[in-house]
Amino acid sequence: MKAAVLHEVNQPLVIEDISVPNPGPREVLIRTKVAGLCHSDLHFIEGLYPHPLPAVLGHESAGVVEKVGSDVTYVKPGDHVVTCLSVFCGTCDNCTTGRPVLCTDTTVKMLPGQSNRLSWGRKEKLNQFLNLSSFAEQMLVHENAIVKIRKDMPLELAALIGCGVITGYGAVVNTAKVQAGESVVVIGCGGVGMAAINGAEIAGAGRIIAVDTNPAKLQLATKLGATDVVDPRNGDVVQQVRDLTNGGVHHSFEVLGRKETAEQAFAMLAPGGTATIVGMIPFGQKIELHGFDFLRERRIQGSSMGSNHFRVDMPRLVEFYMRGKLHLEDWISAKIKLSEINEGFANMKAGKTLRSVIMFDA
């Protein structure tokens, strides 16, 4: 099968012929139909986060089950599924106390370099990425890395739910637990930011402020639920938000993964407010906050994959889409072939696209 392989950081992905074995116990072989290009993949391409190489990247995807291994009871061949990197064991302390996104069982949620599911005609080991490796025509995964969805859900839209949507929506609903009427600011209107805005609208937030420098993205944000837009080029972004809200917001969400915007997210809070850091701040980089601000019970927290319970959350998101509450069609900027993946990432980095998706049957 064909797959896009990252051999070295800051180098183009190379289309290679690779293979996967038949599924073993509790494993599922999936025919990949769609894979989204996520900014998190770009972080690894650029070496901002370490990972054993060479590797097949990709983690936001949907497909159809081809084969199942022994002991698999959840799916059967022909089922439509969405993948999730939040693979869980279901038995560790975090899983059994309701936080499966933080599963600690490394026999299921394998660490980077641990998996032997991919192979090629070389002595060098080919590494699986985040227990998925979606930039390939097939995926071999643990059964607890997928969720079944209804077959009338378009797979190119379902793929978005696998990372970008669940991350942004979940940060609002699961991590921050935004309540009806509360004020929200989202810094960065990419795919995850749009999901946070749409999620805040679904949650009933009273005021939703979108922050970005791209006018087209700000315009789309208003369609998805933003009540106000702020362009940092028009002046101090913190002061703009404070002026709009008479002193600050209940919730801020940073989805860019930058030191300065994480600090701004905290500075925008009203007393008692909470800043949720969703973006992937480069490995090893620190942020600085004013200690005095904590005296007014302001809080800052992280969110991993929207603190999801993806077997519950993702089918609900599908239903939101089917009922017209989740506007997924607006997020896809380009449908591309696997051979066009490097161009897709270049357009992402240049800010030309909201989300590009690889269509494997195209």
C-alpha positions as CSV (number, residue, x, y, z in Angstrom):
1,M,0.0,0.0,0.0
2,K,1.0,3.6,-0.4
3,A,1.9,5.8,2.6
4,A,3.5,9.2,3.2
5,V,6.7,8.7,5.3
6,L,8.6,11.4,7.2
7,H,12.3,10.4,7.0
8,E,13.8,13.6,8.5
9,V,12.4,16.7,10.2
10,N,11.9,19.7,8.0
11,Q,12.0,17.5,4.9
12,P,9.1,16.7,2.5
13,L,7.1,13.5,3.2
14,V,7.9,10.7,0.7
15,I,5.3,8.4,-0.8
16,E,6.5,4.8,-0.1
17,D,5.2,1.3,-0.5
18,I,4.7,-0.2,3.0
19,S,2.7,-3.1,4.4
20,V,0.8,-4.1,7.6
21,P,0.2,-7.7,8.9
22,N,-3.1,-9.3,9.4
23,P,-4.8,-8.0,12.6
24,G,-3.8,-9.7,15.8
25,P,-5.9,-10.1,19.0
26,R,-8.1,-7.0,19.6
27,E,-6.7,-5.3,16.4
28,V,-8.7,-3.9,13.5
29,L,-7.5,-3.4,9.9
30,I,-9.1,-0.3,8.4
31,R,-9.3,0.9,4.7
32,T,-8.5,4.6,5.1
33,K,-11.0,6.7,3.2
34,V,-10.2,10.2,4.4
35,A,-7.3,11.7,6.4
36,G,-7.2,15.4,7.6
37,L,-4.1,17.4,7.7
38,C,-3.8,18.7,11.2
39,H,-1.4,21.4,12.6
40,S,-0.2,18.8,15.1
41,D,1.3,16.8,12.3
42,L,3.1,19.9,11.1
43,H,4.6,20.3,14.6
44,F,6.2,16.9,14.2
45,I,7.3,17.5,10.6
46,E,9.1,20.7,11.8
47,G,10.7,18.9,14.8
48,L,8.9,21.0,17.5
49,Y,7.9,17.7,19.2
50,P,10.2,14.6,19.1
51,H,9.2,11.3,17.6
52,P,11.2,8.3,16.3
53,L,11.8,8.4,12.6
54,P,11.1,7.3,9.9
55,A,7.4,7.4,10.6
56,V,4.0,7.5,8.9
57,L,2.2,10.5,10.3
58,G,-1.5,11.3,10.3
59,H,-4.1,10.9,13.1
60,E,-7.4,12.5,11.9
61,S,-9.2,10.0,9.8
62,A,-12.2,7.9,8.9
63,G,-12.5,4.6,7.1
64,V,-14.2,1.3,6.7
65,V,-13.3,-1.9,8.6
66,E,-11.7,-4.6,6.4
67,K,-10.7,-7.3,8.9
68,V,-10.8,-7.9,12.6
69,G,-8.6,-9.9,14.8
70,S,-9.5,-12.4,17.5
71,D,-11.4,-11.1,20.6
72,V,-12.7,-8.1,18.7
73,T,-16.4,-7.7,19.4
74,Y,-17.0,-4.0,18.9
75,V,-16.8,-3.8,15.1
76,K,-17.2,-6.1,12.1
77,P,-16.0,-5.7,8.4
78,G,-18.0,-3.1,6.6
79,D,-18.5,-0.8,9.6
80,H,-17.8,2.9,9.2
81,V,-15.4,4.2,11.8
82,V,-13.6,7.3,13.0
83,T,-10.2,7.0,14.5
84,C,-8.9,8.7,17.7
85,L,-5.4,8.9,19.1
86,S,-7.0,8.7,22.6
87,V,-6.8,4.9,22.5
88,F,-7.8,3.6,25.9
89,C,-7.5,0.3,27.9
90,G,-10.6,0.7,30.0
91,T,-9.0,-0.8,33.1
92,C,-6.3,1.6,34.4
93,D,-7.0,4.1,37.1
94,N,-7.6,7.0,34.7
95,C,-9.9,5.0,32.5
96,T,-12.0,3.6,35.4
97,T,-12.3,7.1,37.0
98,G,-13.7,8.7,33.8
99,R,-10.5,10.1,32.2
100,P,-9.7,7.6,29.4
101,V,-7.9,10.3,27.4
102,L,-5.2,10.0,30.1
103,C,-4.9,6.2,29.8
104,T,-1.7,4.9,31.2
105,D,-1.6,1.3,29.9
106,T,1.3,1.3,27.4
107,T,0.4,-2.1,26.1
108,V,-2.7,-0.5,24.5
109,K,-1.7,3.2,24.3
110,M,1.8,2.4,23.0
111,L,4.6,4.9,23.4
112,P,6.4,6.3,20.3
113,G,8.6,3.7,18.8
114,Q,7.0,0.8,20.6
115,S,4.6,-0.5,17.9
116,N,5.7,-3.0,15.2
117,R,2.5,-2.7,13.0
118,L,4.2,-1.1,10.0
119,S,6.9,-2.7,7.8
120,W,8.7,-2.1,4.5
121,G,11.5,-3.7,2.5
122,R,14.3,-2.1,4.5
123,K,16.2,-3.0,7.7
124,E,15.3,0.3,9.2
125,K,12.2,0.2,11.5
126,L,9.1,2.1,10.3
127,N,7.3,3.8,13.2
128,Q,3.6,4.1,13.7
129,F,2.4,7.6,14.8
130,L,0.1,8.0,17.8
131,N,-1.1,4.4,17.4
132,L,-2.7,5.3,14.1
133,S,-0.6,6.5,11.1
134,S,-3.5,7.8,8.9
135,F,-1.4,9.0,5.9
136,A,-1.6,5.5,4.5
137,E,-4.1,3.5,2.5
138,Q,-4.7,1.1,5.4
139,M,-4.4,1.4,9.2
140,L,-3.9,-1.4,11.7
141,V,-5.1,-0.2,15.2
142,H,-6.3,-1.4,18.5
143,E,-10.1,-1.7,18.6
144,N,-10.2,0.9,21.3
145,A,-8.8,3.5,18.9
146,I,-12.0,3.7,16.9
147,V,-15.6,4.5,17.2
148,K,-18.5,3.3,15.0
149,I,-20.6,5.9,13.3
150,R,-23.8,5.8,11.2
151,K,-23.2,5.0,7.6
152,D,-25.1,8.0,6.2
153,M,-22.5,10.4,7.8
154,P,-20.1,11.6,5.0
155,L,-16.7,10.2,5.8
156,E,-14.8,13.4,4.7
157,L,-16.7,15.3,7.4
158,A,-16.5,12.4,10.0
159,A,-12.7,12.5,9.7
160,L,-12.7,16.0,11.1
161,I,-14.4,14.8,14.2
162,G,-11.5,12.5,14.9
163,C,-9.2,15.3,16.1
164,G,-9.9,18.9,15.3
165,V,-13.6,18.9,16.2
166,I,-13.3,16.8,19.3
167,T,-10.3,18.8,20.5
168,G,-12.0,22.2,20.2
169,Y,-15.5,21.2,21.1
170,G,-14.3,19.0,24.0
171,A,-12.1,21.8,25.4
172,V,-15.2,23.9,25.8
173,V,-17.7,21.3,26.9
174,N,-15.6,18.7,28.7
175,T,-12.5,20.5,30.0
176,A,-13.8,24.0,30.8
177,K,-17.5,23.0,31.2
178,V,-18.7,26.3,29.8
179,Q,-22.2,27.1,31.1
180,A,-25.1,28.8,29.4
181,G,-24.7,32.5,29.4
182,E,-20.9,32.6,30.2
183,S,-18.5,34.6,28.0
184,V,-15.9,32.9,25.9
185,V,-12.9,34.1,23.9
186,V,-11.1,31.8,21.4
187,I,-7.6,32.8,20.3
188,G,-7.0,31.4,16.8
189,C,-9.6,30.5,14.2
190,G,-8.1,27.4,12.6
191,G,-9.9,24.1,12.6
192,V,-9.7,23.6,16.3
193,G,-10.6,27.2,17.1
194,M,-13.6,26.9,14.8
195,A,-14.7,23.8,16.7
196,A,-14.3,25.6,20.0
197,I,-16.5,28.5,18.7
198,N,-19.1,26.1,17.3
199,G,-19.0,24.2,20.6
200,A,-19.4,27.3,22.7
201,E,-22.5,28.2,20.6
202,I,-23.9,24.7,21.1
203,A,-23.2,25.0,24.9
204,G,-25.2,28.2,25.0
205,A,-22.3,30.7,25.8
206,G,-23.7,34.2,26.0
207,R,-20.8,36.0,24.3
208,I,-18.3,34.3,22.0
209,I,-15.3,36.4,20.9
210,A,-13.1,35.2,18.0
211,V,-9.5,36.4,17.8
212,D,-7.6,36.1,14.5
213,T,-5.7,38.2,11.9
214,N,-7.4,36.5,8.9
215,P,-10.6,38.4,7.9
216,A,-12.0,35.4,6.1
217,K,-11.6,33.2,9.2
218,L,-13.2,35.8,11.3
219,Q,-16.1,36.0,8.9
220,L,-16.6,32.2,9.1
221,A,-16.3,32.4,12.9
222,T,-19.4,34.6,13.0
223,K,-21.3,32.0,11.0
224,L,-20.3,29.3,13.5
225,G,-21.4,31.3,16.5
226,A,-19.0,34.2,17.3
227,T,-20.8,37.3,18.5
228,D,-17.7,39.5,18.3
229,V,-14.4,39.4,16.4
230,V,-11.1,40.9,17.4
231,D,-8.1,41.5,15.1
232,P,-4.8,41.8,17.1
233,R,-3.5,44.1,14.3
234,N,-6.0,46.8,15.6
235,G,-4.3,47.2,18.9
236,D,-3.6,45.5,22.2
237,V,-5.7,42.3,22.0
238,V,-6.1,41.9,25.7
239,Q,-7.4,45.4,26.1
240,Q,-9.8,44.9,23.1
241,V,-11.3,41.9,24.8
242,R,-11.5,43.6,28.2
243,D,-13.2,46.6,26.6
244,L,-15.8,44.3,25.0
245,T,-16.6,42.5,28.2
246,N,-16.2,45.2,30.9
247,G,-13.2,43.6,32.5
248,G,-12.6,40.1,31.1
249,V,-14.2,36.8,30.1
250,H,-15.3,33.8,32.1
251,H,-13.3,31.4,29.7
252,S,-10.5,31.9,27.3
253,F,-9.2,29.2,24.9
254,E,-5.7,29.4,23.4
255,V,-5.5,27.1,20.3
256,L,-2.4,28.4,18.5
257,G,0.3,26.9,20.7
258,R,2.3,30.0,21.3
259,K,3.9,31.5,24.4
260,E,2.6,35.0,23.9
261,T,-1.0,34.0,23.2
262,A,-1.1,31.6,26.2
263,E,-0.1,34.6,28.3
264,Q,-2.7,36.8,26.7
265,A,-5.4,34.1,27.3
266,F,-4.7,34.4,31.1
267,A,-4.6,38.2,31.0
268,M,-8.0,38.4,29.4
269,L,-9.8,36.6,32.3
270,A,-12.3,38.2,34.6
271,P,-11.8,37.4,38.3
272,G,-12.7,33.7,38.8
273,G,-12.1,33.0,35.1
274,T,-10.3,30.0,33.5
275,A,-7.8,29.9,30.7
276,T,-7.7,26.6,28.8
277,I,-4.5,25.9,26.8
278,V,-5.5,23.7,23.8
279,G,-2.6,24.5,21.4
280,M,0.6,22.6,21.4
281,I,3.2,25.0,22.8
282,P,6.7,23.9,21.5
283,F,8.4,21.3,23.6
284,G,10.6,22.9,26.3
285,Q,9.1,26.4,26.0
286,K,7.8,28.0,29.2
287,I,5.1,30.7,29.7
288,E,5.2,33.5,32.2
289,L,2.3,34.8,34.3
290,H,1.8,37.5,36.9
291,G,1.5,35.9,40.3
292,F,-0.8,38.7,41.5
293,D,-3.5,37.6,39.0
294,F,-4.0,34.4,40.9
295,L,-5.3,36.3,43.9
296,R,-8.5,36.9,42.1
297,E,-9.0,33.1,41.6
298,R,-8.0,33.1,38.0
299,R,-7.0,29.7,36.7
300,I,-5.1,28.1,33.9
301,Q,-5.3,24.5,32.7
302,G,-4.4,22.2,29.9
303,S,-6.7,20.2,27.6
304,S,-5.7,17.0,25.9
305,M,-7.8,16.0,22.9
306,G,-10.8,17.9,24.5
307,S,-10.8,15.6,27.6
308,N,-12.8,13.3,25.4
309,H,-14.9,10.2,26.0
310,F,-14.7,9.7,22.3
311,R,-17.0,6.6,22.1
312,V,-19.7,8.9,23.5
313,D,-18.7,12.3,22.3
314,M,-18.1,11.5,18.6
315,P,-21.5,9.9,17.9
316,R,-23.1,12.9,19.5
317,L,-21.1,15.2,17.3
318,V,-22.3,13.3,14.3
319,E,-25.9,13.9,15.5
320,F,-25.2,17.6,15.9
321,Y,-24.0,17.7,12.3
322,M,-27.1,15.7,11.1
323,R,-29.4,18.2,12.9
324,G,-27.6,21.2,11.5
325,K,-25.9,22.4,14.7
326,L,-22.3,21.5,13.7
327,H,-21.2,23.2,10.4
328,L,-18.5,20.9,9.2
329,E,-18.8,21.6,5.4
330,D,-17.5,25.1,6.0
331,W,-14.2,23.8,7.4
332,I,-12.9,21.9,4.4
333,S,-10.8,24.2,2.2
334,A,-9.3,21.5,-0.1
335,K,-9.7,17.9,-1.0
336,I,-6.4,16.5,-2.2
337,K,-4.7,13.2,-3.1
338,L,-2.0,11.5,-1.0
339,S,0.6,12.6,-3.6
340,E,-0.3,16.2,-2.9
341,I,0.3,16.1,0.8
342,N,3.4,18.3,0.9
343,E,1.5,21.0,-1.0
344,G,-1.3,20.7,1.5
345,F,1.0,21.3,4.5
346,A,2.7,24.2,2.7
347,N,-0.8,25.8,2.2
348,M,-1.6,25.2,5.9
349,K,1.6,26.8,7.0
350,A,0.9,29.8,4.8
351,G,-2.6,30.2,6.3
352,K,-4.3,29.5,3.0
353,T,-6.5,26.7,4.2
354,L,-8.7,25.9,7.2
355,R,-8.6,22.1,6.7
356,S,-7.3,20.0,3.8
357,V,-8.4,16.4,3.6
358,I,-6.8,13.5,1.7
359,M,-9.4,11.6,-0.3
360,F,-7.9,8.1,-0.8
361,D,-10.5,7.1,-3.4
362,A,-10.0,10.2,-5.5
